[in-house]
Amino acid sequence: MDNLFQYNLDSDPLECFEQWYQDAKKVEENPEAMVLSTVDIKNRRPHSRFLLYKGMLEKKIIFYTNYQSPKSLEIEANPEVALTFYWHKSKRQVRINGLAEKMSPDDSHKYFQSRDKESQIASIVSDQSRPIENRDLLLQKYNEALVTFKNKAVPCPSQWGGFLVSPFEFEFFIYGEHRLNDRFLFQLVNQQWVIARLQP
Ligand SMILES: Cc1cc2nc3c(=O)[nH]c(=O)nc-3n(C[C@H](O)[C@H](O)[C@H](O)COP(=O)(O)O)c2cc1C
């Protein structure tokens, strides 16, 4: 497809994504911030929130979260998710659709142990997205855990871990002058990436 090279794109969208991410890391303040959208299939309602992109494992996109959180429960019922990156200075957007699955407990635990102690403790004291009467209660739990684990490793809680997203669709978007944006859609069809150029 013409002009793919002009935008540092090649015929493998995972390579394109990696190239764009490396470009973004040079100029953007939060290049790893991405929006994850999931669907609550019972109420037919989408939910979106920012998460941190944590790289790739075997061509799958990694993020970490609480497995009891609303997003995780929605993924359990419907593993089809969307991810969106917006890199303001680069004038680029990437949209990804894929299937999410839980990472192996071993890999989750390994990553958990690489985090700083304060973040580990924040993960063990928070029932993510559940109501709490007041913030002092949370801080008290946090401070008690700091004392408990002062001289010992914090175990990875069973309700915390990674997800891996296997992409089957990518759209690379480049802002154009006069809103004449350029967009490239990659869709996985019979194990092959099919590319189409889209109108703005
Ligand atoms: C820039 C940014 C990065 C975030 N990264 C994460 C993350 O990596 N994991 C996570 O569980 N929550 C992260 N959050 C919090 C989520 O946006 C969200 O509030 C939380 O995960 C609860 O989502 P849920 O109730 O839809 O499950 C981040 C928030 C922001 C603003």
The ligand as an SDF file (V2000), in Angstrom:
LIG
                    3D

 31 33  0  0  0  0  0  0  0  0999 V2000
   -3.2980    7.4720   33.2610 C   0  0  0  0  0  0  0  0  0  0  0  0
   -3.9940    6.4080   34.0860 C   0  0  0  0  0  0  0  0  0  0  0  0
   -3.4530    5.1390   34.1480 C   0  0  0  0  0  0  0  0  0  0  0  0
   -4.0910    4.1300   34.8750 C   0  0  0  0  0  0  0  0  0  0  0  0
   -3.5430    2.8760   34.8830 N   0  0  0  0  0  0  0  0  0  0  0  0
   -4.2030    1.8690   35.4980 C   0  0  0  0  0  0  0  0  0  0  0  0
   -3.7100    0.5270   35.4030 C   0  0  0  0  0  0  0  0  0  0  0  0
   -2.6820    0.2370   34.7660 O   0  0  0  0  0  0  0  0  0  0  0  0
   -4.4200   -0.4480   36.0320 N   0  0  0  0  0  0  0  0  0  0  0  0
   -5.5890   -0.1880   36.7160 C   0  0  0  0  0  0  0  0  0  0  0  0
   -6.1730   -1.1250   37.2570 O   0  0  0  0  0  0  0  0  0  0  0  0
   -6.0860    1.0630   36.7990 N   0  0  0  0  0  0  0  0  0  0  0  0
   -5.4300    2.1020   36.2040 C   0  0  0  0  0  0  0  0  0  0  0  0
   -5.9540    3.3780   36.2480 N   0  0  0  0  0  0  0  0  0  0  0  0
   -7.2660    3.5820   36.9330 C   0  0  0  0  0  0  0  0  0  0  0  0
   -8.4150    3.2090   35.9590 C   0  0  0  0  0  0  0  0  0  0  0  0
   -8.6270    4.2590   35.0260 O   0  0  0  0  0  0  0  0  0  0  0  0
   -9.7380    2.9020   36.6800 C   0  0  0  0  0  0  0  0  0  0  0  0
  -10.1140    4.0090   37.4830 O   0  0  0  0  0  0  0  0  0  0  0  0
   -9.6710    1.6530   37.5800 C   0  0  0  0  0  0  0  0  0  0  0  0
   -8.8860    0.6360   36.9850 O   0  0  0  0  0  0  0  0  0  0  0  0
  -11.0730    1.0990   37.8710 C   0  0  0  0  0  0  0  0  0  0  0  0
  -11.6800    0.7390   36.6560 O   0  0  0  0  0  0  0  0  0  0  0  0
  -13.0150   -0.1610   36.5860 P   0  0  0  0  0  0  0  0  0  0  0  0
  -13.8870    0.2530   37.7340 O   0  0  0  0  0  0  0  0  0  0  0  0
  -13.6230    0.1770   35.2590 O   0  0  0  0  0  0  0  0  0  0  0  0
  -12.6030   -1.5940   36.6790 O   0  0  0  0  0  0  0  0  0  0  0  0
   -5.3070    4.4110   35.5720 C   0  0  0  0  0  0  0  0  0  0  0  0
   -5.8490    5.7150   35.5010 C   0  0  0  0  0  0  0  0  0  0  0  0
   -5.2020    6.6930   34.7770 C   0  0  0  0  0  0  0  0  0  0  0  0
   -5.8090    8.0840   34.7400 C   0  0  0  0  0  0  0  0  0  0  0  0
  1  2  1  0
  2  3  1  0
  2 30  2  0
  3  4  2  0
  4  5  1  0
  4 28  1  0
  5  6  2  0
  6  7  1  0
  6 13  1  0
  7  8  2  0
  7  9  1  0
  9 10  1  0
 10 11  2  0
 10 12  1  0
 12 13  2  0
 13 14  1  0
 14 15  1  0
 14 28  1  0
 15 16  1  0
 16 17  1  0
 16 18  1  0
 18 19  1  0
 18 20  1  0
 20 21  1  0
 20 22  1  0
 22 23  1  0
 23 24  1  0
 24 25  2  0
 24 26  1  0
 24 27  1  0
 28 29  2  0
 29 30  1  0
 30 31  1  0
M  END
$$$$
